[in-house]
Amino acid sequence: MNRSKKLGAIAAATFAVVAVGAYVVTQYVVAQKPSSLSSLPEYPFVGSAYPIDDVAPPDRARAEAVLRQFAASVTPGYRPTAERFLASKGDFIWDAVRSSVGGYLSGASFRIHDVGQTPRSSEDVAFIVWDRANRVQHLFNPRQILAVGLQDPLRGEPSGDQVHVYAYFELIPA
């Protein structure tokens, strides 16, 4: 092998190592997002956000307990580690939550892993679980994001508005 071929082979190998290294670093950085649940949006319709603190304490406690229990069981092998509870007033359109949060979690980093609704005699829960779309990102950060909402409305205080409680949970492998 002459000198120019050796230099070409070294240059090609160096380029390949740098390209693979840049890919891995990029996937690591992307896998760290979102950094917290507070970066996820509230219910997207203008004027629909409702202060969660204005929900009657017994109703809020019951709603939070139902959503926490659901979050603990929705994805076998995962458990919730962080949570953010929110409320909206008026009609609750679950697809609005999916599309607004999907804008933050879609693309190269997340995909919808599971979606559904669990109508029961006492609770009607709608949910979406997002998981890493890329296997390399999943190796760096196997967290899942869960959006879950109660379809049955509560009464807000003091206005008496129809209020829906929903939450975001961060799920990690158990």
C-alpha positions in Angstrom: 0.0 0.0 0.0 1.5 3.3 -1.0 1.6 6.4 1.1 -1.4 8.2 -0.5 -3.6 5.2 0.0 -2.6 4.9 3.6 -3.4 8.6 4.2 -6.8 8.2 2.4 -7.6 5.2 4.6 -6.6 7.1 7.8 -8.7 10.1 6.7 -11.7 7.9 6.0 -11.4 6.1 9.3 -11.0 9.4 11.1 -14.1 10.8 9.4 -16.1 7.7 10.3 -15.1 7.9 14.0 -15.9 11.7 14.1 -19.3 11.1 12.4 -20.3 8.3 14.7 -19.1 10.3 17.7 -21.1 13.3 16.6 -24.2 11.1 16.1 -23.9 9.6 19.6 -23.4 13.0 21.3 -26.4 14.4 19.4 -28.6 11.5 20.4 -27.5 11.9 24.0 -28.4 15.6 24.0 -31.8 15.0 22.4 -32.5 12.2 24.9 -32.2 14.6 27.8 -35.4 16.5 26.7 -37.8 17.4 28.1 -35.8 18.4 31.1 -38.9 18.6 33.3 -42.6 18.2 33.1 -43.1 21.9 33.6 -42.0 22.5 30.0 -45.1 20.7 28.8 -48.0 23.0 27.9 -51.3 23.5 29.7 -54.5 22.8 28.0 -54.2 24.6 24.7 -57.5 26.4 24.2 -57.3 30.1 25.2 -59.2 30.8 28.5 -59.6 27.1 29.3 -56.7 26.7 31.8 -58.1 26.5 35.3 -56.1 26.9 38.5 -55.7 23.4 40.0 -55.7 25.0 43.5 -59.3 26.2 42.9 -60.6 22.6 42.6 -62.3 21.6 45.9 -59.7 19.9 48.1 -61.7 16.6 48.4 -62.3 16.4 44.7 -58.7 17.3 43.9 -57.4 14.7 46.3 -59.7 12.0 44.8 -58.8 13.0 41.2 -55.0 13.0 42.0 -55.3 9.6 43.7 -57.1 8.1 40.6 -54.5 9.5 38.2 -51.6 8.4 40.4 -53.0 4.9 40.6 -53.5 4.8 36.9 -50.0 6.1 36.2 -48.5 3.4 38.4 -50.2 0.6 36.4 -50.4 1.9 32.8 -47.0 0.6 31.6 -45.8 -2.7 33.2 -42.2 -2.4 34.4 -42.3 1.4 34.8 -43.2 3.6 37.7 -43.9 7.3 38.0 -41.2 9.5 39.5 -42.4 13.0 38.7 -45.9 14.5 38.3 -47.6 17.7 37.3 -51.4 18.2 37.8 -53.4 20.6 35.8 -57.1 21.5 35.2 -59.2 23.0 32.5 -62.7 24.4 32.5 -65.4 23.7 30.0 -65.5 20.9 27.5 -62.4 18.7 27.6 -61.1 17.5 24.2 -58.5 14.9 24.7 -57.2 15.2 21.2 -56.2 18.8 22.1 -53.9 17.5 24.8 -52.4 14.9 22.5 -51.7 17.4 19.7 -50.3 20.2 21.9 -48.0 17.9 23.9 -47.1 16.0 20.7 -45.6 19.2 19.4 -43.1 19.1 22.3 -42.5 15.4 22.2 -42.7 14.5 18.6 -40.2 14.4 15.8 -36.9 12.8 16.3 -37.2 12.2 20.0 -40.6 10.7 20.9 -43.3 8.5 19.4 -46.7 7.5 20.8 -46.2 4.2 22.5 -49.7 3.6 23.8 -53.0 5.5 23.7 -56.4 4.7 25.0 -59.3 5.2 27.2 -60.5 3.1 30.1 -64.2 3.6 30.7 -65.1 2.0 34.0 -68.1 2.2 36.2 -66.5 4.8 38.5 -63.7 6.5 36.4 -63.3 7.3 32.8 -59.6 7.8 32.1 -58.0 8.8 28.8 -54.2 8.5 28.4 -51.2 8.7 26.0 -47.8 7.3 26.7 -44.8 8.7 24.7 -41.6 6.7 24.4 -38.2 7.3 22.8 -38.4 6.9 19.0 -34.6 6.2 18.7 -33.0 3.1 20.3 -29.8 5.1 21.0 -31.8 7.8 22.8 -33.7 5.0 24.7 -30.3 3.6 25.9 -29.3 7.1 27.3 -32.8 7.9 28.7 -35.5 5.2 28.9 -38.1 7.5 30.5 -41.6 7.6 29.2 -44.0 10.6 29.4 -47.6 9.9 30.3 -50.5 12.4 29.8 -53.6 11.2 31.6 -56.9 12.9 32.2 -60.2 12.2 33.9 -63.1 12.5 31.4 -65.7 13.0 34.1 -65.9 16.7 35.1 -65.7 18.1 38.6 -67.2 21.4 39.9 -64.8 24.2 40.3 -65.0 26.6 43.2 -66.3 29.2 43.6 -67.6 29.6 40.1 -69.2 26.2 39.7 -67.5 25.7 36.3 -67.2 22.2 34.8 -63.5 21.3 35.5 -61.4 18.4 34.2 -58.3 17.3 36.0 -55.4 15.9 34.0 -51.7 15.3 34.7 -48.3 14.6 33.2 -46.2 11.9 34.7 -42.6 10.9 34.1 -42.2 7.1 34.1 -38.9 5.3 34.6 -38.1 1.6 34.5 -38.9 0.0 37.9 
